[in-house]
Amino acid sequence: MLRITDARTGDPVTATPARRGLTRVEARVERPDATGLRVLLTADVLVRALEIGGTPVWTVLTGTEGRAELRARARALGIRPFEDERDSGPGLGEAQVLRVRARPDEPADGVPPVDGTADGLRVEVAPADIESGVAQDDESATALRLALLARPRSEELRLDAADLADAEDQLKHWRGAVATWATRPSGPIPDPVRDQLRAAWEDDLDVPAVLGVLRKVETSGTVPDGARFETYAYADRLLGLELTRDIGRGAPA
């Protein structure tokens, strides 16, 4: 069961509603900058985790300057569309509300800012920055997604050209491996591996730990190639990295 730390209390809270029903995930993005993208990406992965667990989700985008630019950059990153707040209408009787937002700056006077959205569970994301000159075109977008996901969302993040190059290399390597494993006899995901993946993302949406499980599976001497393929395909439902993209494209480089 997915549990998320509520930023207002610091306590882990069950993200799925106590009664079966719709969960609203609301992403508050102030600007279409790196921090805004990181907030929206966190919300996207949160939605994926909920849907894998069978929870119906309604997604809403609020508070954005430069909304057209944000949507274009989000689409390149593989972030699925969020409804505009103005188009969402009244509440749909949702059983749970999860509000994803950037972590506010520490106030100089030590008095926390007033927040009018007291209801729901708050998920905060640390600021991110992308060094000027780092390519952010469609070709490198999935590598940027991986680079953003590879660090805990509670840690401030500054990405440079080397970070993006490392992510591109990792993606190329994994996609080539997955394409090779896809040619082997199929095999089920080992129960301990599936449990490790679920335990990672259900523990406060720990995506770096999910990536760590994949690295262990790749080098495991006991997981057959067909099971490796199934493992990576399953994890990619959460990660959205197109890890199966190169299947059938010929021998990997």
C-alpha positions in Angstrom: 0.0 0.0 0.0 1.4 3.3 -1.1 2.4 5.6 1.8 3.5 9.2 1.3 5.1 11.6 3.9 2.7 14.5 4.5 4.9 17.6 4.3 2.8 19.4 6.9 3.3 16.9 9.7 6.3 14.8 8.6 4.2 11.6 9.1 3.7 8.8 6.6 0.1 8.7 5.4 -1.7 6.1 3.3 -2.1 7.7 -0.2 -5.0 5.5 -1.2 -8.4 6.5 0.2 -9.8 4.6 3.2 -13.0 4.1 1.2 -12.8 3.0 -2.4 -13.1 6.0 -4.6 -11.5 8.7 -6.8 -8.2 10.3 -5.7 -7.4 13.8 -7.0 -3.8 14.5 -7.6 -3.3 18.3 -7.9 0.1 19.6 -9.2 0.7 23.2 -8.3 3.4 24.6 -10.7 4.3 28.3 -10.4 6.6 28.5 -13.5 7.7 26.3 -16.4 11.2 26.1 -15.0 13.2 23.1 -13.8 11.5 23.1 -10.4 8.1 23.3 -12.0 9.0 20.3 -14.2 10.2 18.4 -11.2 6.9 19.0 -9.4 4.9 17.9 -12.4 7.1 14.8 -13.0 6.6 13.8 -9.3 2.9 14.1 -9.7 3.0 12.0 -12.9 4.9 9.2 -11.1 2.6 9.4 -8.2 -0.4 9.0 -10.5 1.3 6.0 -12.1 1.9 4.4 -8.7 -1.7 4.9 -7.7 -3.0 3.5 -11.0 -0.8 0.4 -10.8 -2.4 -0.2 -7.4 -5.9 0.1 -8.9 -6.8 3.5 -7.6 -8.8 5.7 -10.0 -7.2 9.2 -10.3 -8.3 12.6 -11.4 -5.4 15.0 -12.2 -5.4 18.8 -12.0 -2.9 21.5 -12.8 -3.0 24.8 -10.9 -1.1 28.0 -10.4 1.0 28.1 -13.6 2.6 31.0 -15.5 3.6 30.1 -19.0 1.2 27.1 -19.1 1.6 26.5 -22.9 5.4 26.2 -22.4 5.0 24.0 -19.4 2.7 21.6 -21.3 5.1 21.4 -24.3 8.0 20.6 -22.0 6.0 18.1 -20.0 4.8 16.3 -23.1 8.4 15.9 -24.2 9.2 14.4 -20.8 6.4 11.8 -21.2 4.3 13.4 -18.5 0.6 12.7 -19.2 -1.7 15.7 -19.5 -3.2 17.2 -16.3 -6.5 19.1 -16.6 -6.5 22.9 -16.2 -8.0 24.0 -12.9 -10.4 26.2 -14.7 -11.7 23.3 -16.7 -12.0 20.8 -13.9 -15.3 22.1 -12.5 -16.5 21.3 -9.0 -15.2 18.4 -7.0 -16.2 14.9 -8.1 -16.7 13.6 -4.6 -13.1 12.4 -4.4 -12.2 10.2 -1.5 -8.6 11.5 -1.2 -6.7 14.7 -2.3 -2.9 14.7 -2.9 -1.4 18.1 -3.5 2.1 18.2 -5.1 4.0 21.5 -4.9 7.5 22.9 -4.6 8.9 23.1 -1.2 8.5 26.7 0.0 11.5 28.8 0.9 12.3 29.1 4.6 10.8 32.4 5.8 13.3 34.9 7.1 11.2 35.6 10.2 10.6 31.8 10.9 6.9 32.2 10.4 5.5 29.7 7.9 3.4 31.2 5.0 -0.3 31.0 5.2 -1.6 28.2 3.0 -5.3 28.1 2.1 -5.3 24.5 1.0 -5.4 22.8 4.4 -7.3 19.7 3.2 -5.6 16.7 1.6 -2.1 15.3 1.8 0.7 17.6 0.8 3.7 16.3 -1.2 6.6 18.7 -1.4 9.4 18.7 -3.9 12.8 20.3 -3.5 14.0 23.0 -6.0 15.8 21.9 -9.2 18.0 23.8 -11.6 19.4 23.0 -15.0 22.7 24.5 -15.9 22.5 26.9 -18.8 23.6 25.4 -22.1 22.3 21.9 -21.2 20.4 20.6 -24.2 16.6 20.2 -23.4 15.4 19.1 -26.8 13.0 16.3 -27.5 15.9 13.9 -28.3 17.3 14.3 -24.7 14.0 14.6 -22.9 13.8 11.0 -21.6 17.3 11.3 -20.4 16.3 14.5 -18.5 13.4 12.5 -17.0 15.8 9.9 -15.8 18.2 12.5 -14.4 15.3 14.2 -12.5 14.0 10.8 -11.1 17.4 9.5 -10.0 17.7 11.8 -7.0 15.2 11.8 -4.0 12.6 14.5 -4.4 13.5 15.9 -1.0 17.1 16.8 -2.2 17.8 20.0 -4.1 19.1 19.2 -7.5 21.3 21.0 -10.1 21.8 19.2 -13.3 24.7 19.8 -15.7 25.8 18.5 -19.1 27.7 15.6 -17.5 24.5 14.5 -15.6 22.5 14.4 -18.7 25.2 12.5 -20.6 25.3 9.9 -17.9 21.5 9.5 -18.0 21.7 9.2 -21.8 24.3 6.5 -21.6 22.3 4.6 -18.9 19.2 4.7 -21.1 21.0 3.5 -24.1 22.5 0.7 -22.1 19.2 -0.4 -20.5 17.2 -0.2 -23.8 19.8 -2.3 -25.5 19.8 -4.9 -22.7 16.0 -5.0 -22.7 15.9 -5.5 -26.5 18.3 -8.4 -26.1 16.4 -9.9 -23.2 13.2 -9.7 -25.2 14.6 -12.3 -27.6 15.1 -14.9 -24.8 12.5 -17.3 -23.5 10.0 -15.4 -21.3 10.0 -15.9 -17.6 7.9 -14.4 -14.7 9.2 -11.7 -12.4 10.6 -13.5 -9.4 8.4 -12.8 -6.4 11.2 -11.3 -4.3 12.1 -8.8 -7.1 8.5 -7.8 -7.5 8.2 -7.3 -3.8 11.4 -5.2 -3.7 10.1 -2.9 -6.5 6.7 -2.5 -4.8 8.3 -1.9 -1.4 10.5 0.8 -2.9 7.8 2.9 -4.6 5.2 2.3 -1.9 7.7 3.7 0.6 7.2 7.4 0.0 7.5 7.0 -3.8 11.2 6.2 -3.5 12.1 6.1 -7.2 15.9 6.1 -6.7 15.4 2.8 -4.8 13.4 1.4 -7.8 16.3 2.2 -10.1 18.6 0.5 -7.6 16.5 -2.7 -7.8 16.8 -2.6 -11.6 20.6 -2.3 -11.3 20.7 -5.4 -9.0 18.5 -7.4 -11.4 20.7 -6.6 -14.3 23.8 -8.0 -12.6 22.0 -10.9 -10.8 23.4 -14.3 -11.5 20.0 -16.0 -10.7 17.5 -14.0 -12.7 17.0 -15.4 -16.2 17.1 -12.9 -19.1 13.4 -13.4 -19.8 12.5 -12.5 -16.2 14.8 -9.5 -16.5 12.8 -8.3 -19.5 9.5 -8.7 -17.6 11.0 -6.9 -14.6 12.1 -3.9 -16.6 8.9 -3.7 -18.5 6.9 -3.8 -15.3 9.0 -1.1 -13.5 8.7 1.1 -16.6 5.0 1.4 -16.0 6.0 3.6 -13.1 9.2 5.2 -14.5 7.9 6.1 -18.0 11.4 5.8 -19.5 10.5 3.9 -22.7 12.8 1.0 -21.7 11.2 -1.3 -24.3 11.5 1.2 -27.1 14.3 -0.6 -29.0 12.7 -4.0 -29.1 12.7 -5.3 -32.7 15.0 -2.5 -34.0 17.9 -4.9 -34.7 21.0 -5.7 -32.7 21.7 -3.1 -30.0 24.9 -1.1 -30.5 
